[in-house]
Amino acid sequence: MKCRLIRPTMCAAVLAALVSSCATDPDKDPVQLSLKDLNARVTRLEHIEANQVVLAQQIDDVQATLRELRGRIDQLEHNSDALGKQQRDLYGDLKKRLDAAAAGGAGIASAGDAAAATTNAAPGNRTAASSRV
């Protein structure tokens, strides 16, 4: 009969020891500590990856803006060159016209002086000459 009482008591003691070892404090359990550490690392890596994705998108946006601005600069340089050529052409045309007018005006002025002298010399045309002046 003693065996019958010892055996259940022994089983209860072993069972209590097993249950108490499973119910250790999670803050001190090395497996739980490792899991917490791994979870913290994974969270940090996910955060870093999300930041890298955002940075990659921002770099793509900046590169697209840079390409657009370079195209705009090329367009403005072309427009500036075209306007410079147009201005030089207009200046050359104006110079030709002024030179032609100066050459033609000198001839016209000489002919006008000769005509005025002839008109002033005639005694009857004095009123006509005064009306021109």
C-alpha positions as CSV (number, residue, x, y, z in Angstrom):
1,M,0.0,0.0,0.0
2,K,2.9,2.3,0.6
3,C,3.8,1.9,-3.1
4,R,0.4,3.1,-4.1
5,L,0.7,6.3,-2.1
6,I,4.3,7.0,-3.1
7,R,3.7,6.6,-6.8
8,P,0.9,9.3,-7.1
9,T,2.8,11.6,-4.8
10,M,6.0,11.2,-6.9
11,C,4.1,11.8,-10.1
12,A,2.5,14.9,-8.7
13,A,5.9,16.2,-7.6
14,V,7.4,15.6,-11.0
15,L,4.4,17.1,-12.7
16,A,4.6,20.2,-10.5
17,A,8.3,20.5,-11.2
18,L,7.7,20.3,-15.0
19,V,4.9,22.9,-14.8
20,S,7.0,25.2,-12.7
21,S,9.9,25.0,-15.2
22,C,7.6,25.9,-18.1
23,A,6.2,28.8,-16.2
24,T,9.4,30.7,-15.8
25,D,9.5,34.4,-16.0
26,P,9.4,35.5,-19.7
27,D,11.8,38.3,-19.0
28,K,14.5,35.8,-17.9
29,D,13.8,33.1,-20.4
30,P,16.6,33.0,-23.0
31,V,14.3,31.9,-25.8
32,Q,11.9,34.7,-25.1
33,L,14.8,37.2,-24.9
34,S,16.1,36.0,-28.3
35,L,12.6,36.3,-29.9
36,K,12.2,39.8,-28.6
37,D,15.7,40.7,-29.9
38,L,14.9,39.2,-33.3
39,N,11.6,41.0,-33.5
40,A,13.3,44.3,-32.7
41,R,15.9,43.7,-35.4
42,V,13.2,42.8,-38.0
43,T,11.3,46.0,-37.1
44,R,14.4,48.1,-37.5
45,L,15.2,46.5,-40.9
46,E,11.7,47.0,-42.1
47,H,11.9,50.7,-41.1
48,I,15.2,51.1,-42.9
49,E,13.8,49.4,-46.0
50,A,10.8,51.7,-46.0
51,N,13.1,54.7,-45.8
52,Q,15.2,53.4,-48.6
53,V,12.1,53.0,-50.8
54,V,11.1,56.6,-50.1
55,L,14.6,57.9,-50.8
56,A,14.7,56.0,-54.1
57,Q,11.4,57.5,-55.1
58,Q,12.7,61.0,-54.2
59,I,15.9,60.4,-56.2
60,D,13.8,59.4,-59.2
61,D,11.8,62.6,-58.9
62,V,14.9,64.7,-58.6
63,Q,16.4,63.1,-61.7
64,A,13.2,63.6,-63.7
65,T,13.2,67.3,-62.7
66,L,16.8,67.6,-63.6
67,R,16.2,66.1,-67.1
68,E,13.3,68.6,-67.5
69,L,15.4,71.6,-66.5
70,R,18.2,70.6,-68.8
71,G,15.8,70.4,-71.6
72,R,14.4,73.8,-70.7
73,I,18.0,75.2,-70.6
74,D,18.7,73.8,-74.1
75,Q,15.5,75.4,-75.4
76,L,16.3,78.8,-73.8
77,E,19.9,78.7,-75.3
78,H,18.5,77.9,-78.7
79,N,16.0,80.8,-78.4
80,S,18.7,83.1,-77.2
81,D,20.9,82.2,-80.2
82,A,18.0,82.7,-82.6
83,L,17.2,86.1,-81.1
84,G,20.8,87.2,-81.3
85,K,20.9,86.2,-85.0
86,Q,17.7,88.1,-85.6
87,Q,19.0,91.2,-83.9
88,R,22.3,91.1,-85.9
89,D,20.2,90.7,-89.1
90,L,18.0,93.6,-88.2
91,Y,21.0,95.8,-87.3
92,G,22.6,95.0,-90.6
93,D,19.4,95.8,-92.5
94,L,19.0,99.1,-90.6
95,K,22.7,100.0,-91.4
96,K,22.2,99.3,-95.1
97,R,19.1,101.5,-95.1
98,L,20.8,104.3,-93.3
99,D,23.8,104.2,-95.6
100,A,21.5,104.2,-98.6
101,A,19.5,107.1,-97.2
102,A,22.7,109.0,-96.4
103,A,24.1,108.5,-99.9
104,G,20.7,109.2,-101.5
105,G,20.1,112.2,-99.2
106,A,23.3,113.8,-100.2
107,G,22.4,113.6,-103.8
108,I,18.9,114.9,-103.1
109,A,20.3,117.7,-101.0
110,S,22.7,118.7,-103.8
111,A,19.9,118.7,-106.4
112,G,17.6,120.6,-104.0
113,D,20.3,123.3,-103.4
114,A,20.8,123.7,-107.1
115,A,17.1,124.0,-107.8
116,A,16.7,126.5,-105.0
117,A,19.6,128.6,-106.3
118,T,18.0,128.5,-109.8
119,T,14.6,129.5,-108.4
120,N,16.0,132.4,-106.3
121,A,17.9,133.7,-109.3
122,A,14.8,134.2,-111.3
123,P,13.1,137.6,-110.3
124,G,9.5,136.4,-110.9
125,N,9.8,133.3,-108.7
126,R,10.7,134.9,-105.5
127,T,7.2,134.2,-104.0
128,A,7.5,130.5,-105.1
129,A,10.9,130.2,-103.5
130,S,9.6,131.8,-100.2
131,S,6.7,129.5,-100.1
132,R,8.9,126.4,-100.3
133,V,11.1,127.6,-97.4
